Amino acid sequence: LLDLEPIQHRTIATLSQEQKKRVTIGVEMAADPVLLFLDEPTSGLDSRGAEIVMKTVRRIVDSGRASVVCTIHQPSAAVFELFTHLLLLKKGGRMVYFGEIHDQSRNIKFGSLFKYFSDLGLYCPPHRNPADWMLDITSEKSESNYNHNNNSNIDANDNNETIRSEKKMNAIKNWMGRYKEKQKAKTIEKRKKIEAELRAEYAKMQQQQQQQSDIQNNDDDNLSQRETEDESSSTSSKGKGPITDSSHSNSESEEEEEAEEVQNILRTDEIDPNTLDFTSIFSNSTLYTSMITSIDTHMAQDQSNYQTQRKQMTKKQKRYQKQRYASSFHTQLFYSYLRSLLSTWRDPFGVQQRILTSMFLGLLFGLLFLGLSNSVADTTLKVSLIYFSLLFTVIIALSSLAKIISERSVFYRERSSMTYRTIVYLLVLILSELPFLFLSSVTFCVPVYWLSNLNPQPAKFFIFVLGFTLTNMAALGFIQVCTVLAPDVATANTIVGAVISAYDLFAGFLIARNLIPNYWIWMNYVSFLAYPIEALSVNELKGARIECRASEWVRVPIRIGNSTSSGVERLVCPVESGEEILASFGLKEERMWIDLGVMAGWWVCFLLITLLALKFVKHIKR
């Protein structure tokens, strides 16, 4: 269907852009969707690649596997011809056109689309890409500057209508210019009137002050002058009232005249003030009305059919209908695991690095603790060897952190497409790591165990390997929790480093368990490193006999009678069994198998937390 058989064994990095697009579509089709959404599937492709991809999409539709809805950017005529329906939106999400592209009844390419626009007096020129022409004529610039004279097939009535529109727009512009000039003139006149009133008031106040200073010297003149001023004031006030009323009356009459002028411009039959708006045209068209009617009818029919079918279904059919995935659990697990193995096989650097690092550290620790004996000092060094080996095992597991985070975005996308279940992804993550994790544990334990001369019993060796494997599994589970919860690699590294440091401090070696304060003892119980240290130390030291070196013997005076000053001394080995060293660290010999079981429990606990985090935590921007 997608023509991917010739490239099925190639890696994604070696594919062309067009082939990668088809692979991406194939990944989405694996979930068997009823409706497939594609966001600009031709972006970044040349015309040939875009046509190949869209023909692939067309084959999907023709096969009946799914209906396809996709956005497209600057399609060629050949690509645009492959679509059956078009939803054309303008800025703001407003609908310009929604309907069929081709006239299926008469088998005419772009027939329905051309008919809609030809009814508006718009015709696509010959040899023009219909998609480009349609976008050009419906752009905002074309709407605002629309002129039917630009079209060769327009009639005389449309030309007259355009001329009337231009006249009306010019009339409105002229009126706006006159209105602004009038407002400016009114403002200047008003300022002059206020200034004249202020000047008159100021002169009046000066005259009153002069009158008060001369009133005692010339009463008659002052009386005469006041009578003259009263007459003048009366005349001024009488004249002032009519002027104000006249100005207000003139202002109202002018406003009424201006409003009437505007209404005359807008009411004139020679000019249409409305500009061309394809959104309004479509919303008032018969095509829009029929579309709404069809949608309502189909929704009512689908609801009725659904209720009828639900009543006739058996319980088994209802359960099957609720299943959201196209394939069964076992199919998802098998192919997801196969994909993970192929990915590891094609890019084995990470696995090789982990195994070689484990082998190198195993040889390093084996040579550092080479040939340990059963002396007191060497027996204590065996506990040190176990502690540092476990610590570096956890550090080796950190190498998987970056890989899990890099693959996380792929999981988010495929889960949203219902390609597989969340638990399938987690199981694949575990199953793909277990073989290499076990191999890494073996390559580390073999040189460490035999070079350092630990207990040679086969059962002891296998318990040692089991303890390291469980520690590796718990460490990997803890790292998986951190990678799912952390938004990026830097944050995950910080969290892992801080928690592992705390676990290391309270593991029972740097500070013996019986020396940890009571208010901090809970940290020893939550540290998953404490349990393998105790289990592997008990496995190595339980039943071991200590042979003191000459320098390790202690001279103890012997008491003879009531006197201790006889000078007789006895050489005593201070530690005679491995149980005594275990007791010095606060380790209990009967807890070995319990500790191994707790390690398995920690691993399961980390897996459950990871599963919940994968379900409910999503670090993705869109």
Secondary structure, 3 states (H helix, E strand, C coil): CCCCHHHCCCCHHHCCHHHHHHHHHHHHHCCCCCEEEEECCCCCCCHHHHHHHHHHHHHHHHHCCCEEEEECCCCCHHHHCCCCEEEEEECCCEEEEEEECCECCCCECCHHHHHHHHCCCCCCCCCCCHHHHHHHHCCHHHHHCCCHHHCCCCCHHHHHHHHHHHHHHHHHHHHHHHHHHHHHHHHHHHHHHHHHHHHHHHHHHHHHHHHHHHCCCCHHHHHHHHHHHHHHHHHHHHHHHHHHHHHHHHHHHHHHHHHHHHHHHHHCCCCCCCCCCHHHHHHCCHHHHHHHHHHHHHHHHHHHHHHHHHHHCCHHHHHHHHCCCCCCHHHHHHHHHHHHHHHHHHCCHHHHHHHHHHHHHHHHHHHHCCCCCCCHHHHHHHHHHHHHHHHHHHHHHHHHHHHHHHHHHHHHHHHHCCCCCHHHHHHHHHHHHHHHHHHHHHHHHHHHHHHCCCCCCHHHHHHHHHHHHHHHHHHHHHHHHHHHHCCCHHHHHHHHHHHHHHHHHCCCCCCCHHHCCHHHHHHHHHCCCHHHHHHHHHHHHCCCECCCCHHHCEEEECCECCECCCCCEEEECCCCEHHHHHHHCCCCHHHHHHHHHHHHHHHHHHHHHHHHHHHHCCCCCC
